[in-house]
Amino acid sequence: MVSPLILVNLKTYQEGMGSNAHRIAAAAETVARESGVVIGIAPVFTEIHPMSHHYAIPVYAQHIDAIAPGAHTGHILPEAVRAAGARGTLINHSEHRLTLADIDACVRAAQRLHLESVVCTNNDATSAAAAALHPDYVAIEPPELIGSGVSVSKADPGIIERSVNAVRAVNPETKVLTGAGIQSGECVKIAVDLGTCGVLLASSVVKADDPEAVLRDLVSLL
Ligand SMILES: O=C[C@H](O)COP(=O)(O)O
């Protein structure tokens, strides 16, 4: 069985930047070491390098642009993300949607640079479409539950199950994550029992008074 991945997206929350990001990364490193569960973080771009050099946990970019080095301004160059020490990257997050052509180009860029690709989707049809591009992961997140405090595992387990089946039918090598409102070990266990390889989450860890306690709970039933 593939080791589950708990991927914590720090988004652009104030609570996930600067010293707060270090606090969360240190907590993730501690809990990952104790539990043996892989816990990754996706900080803002400027913190990919400090995070990847200070902590022994995988660091992900929140986005890349499908560009090659050259005359572009204000873009996120995949090569720069790789050089900063990222293990992988989110692509097409619900808060940063791309066209299908751009998603394809981003997945190819990630593959070329040996970055893990995590393509976010909003339903089982888009999960199937994303799987056809052969990313490492598809992360199914119902947009209406993101940041809601209501867990996809409990509110809409059907969308997880349908996405797992859709992805397997198109490309069995692509692993599935799920996210939106994930906040406890029970949420993670339901997701894994439904066939995912882990979760993508943000607010329950980033906004917690004690992120380490939340992370410990998240891995407690794995
Ligand atoms: O990238 C993370 C997801 O959008 C989930 O966010 P959330 O855990 O705050 O619902």
The ligand as an SDF file (V2000), in Angstrom:
LIG
                    3D

 10  9  0  0  0  0  0  0  0  0999 V2000
   -5.8280   23.3370   -0.3730 O   0  0  0  0  0  0  0  0  0  0  0  0
   -6.6030   23.0590    0.5370 C   0  0  0  0  0  0  0  0  0  0  0  0
   -8.0200   23.0410    0.3610 C   0  0  0  0  0  0  0  0  0  0  0  0
   -8.5100   24.0720   -0.4360 O   0  0  0  0  0  0  0  0  0  0  0  0
   -8.8300   22.7730    1.5850 C   0  0  0  0  0  0  0  0  0  0  0  0
   -8.9320   23.8980    2.4080 O   0  0  0  0  0  0  0  0  0  0  0  0
   -9.6320   23.7270    3.8360 P   0  0  0  0  0  0  0  0  0  0  0  0
   -8.9410   22.5870    4.5210 O   0  0  0  0  0  0  0  0  0  0  0  0
   -9.4210   25.0380    4.5090 O   0  0  0  0  0  0  0  0  0  0  0  0
  -11.0770   23.4310    3.5870 O   0  0  0  0  0  0  0  0  0  0  0  0
  1  2  2  0
  2  3  1  0
  3  4  1  0
  3  5  1  0
  5  6  1  0
  6  7  1  0
  7  8  2  0
  7  9  1  0
  7 10  1  0
M  END
$$$$
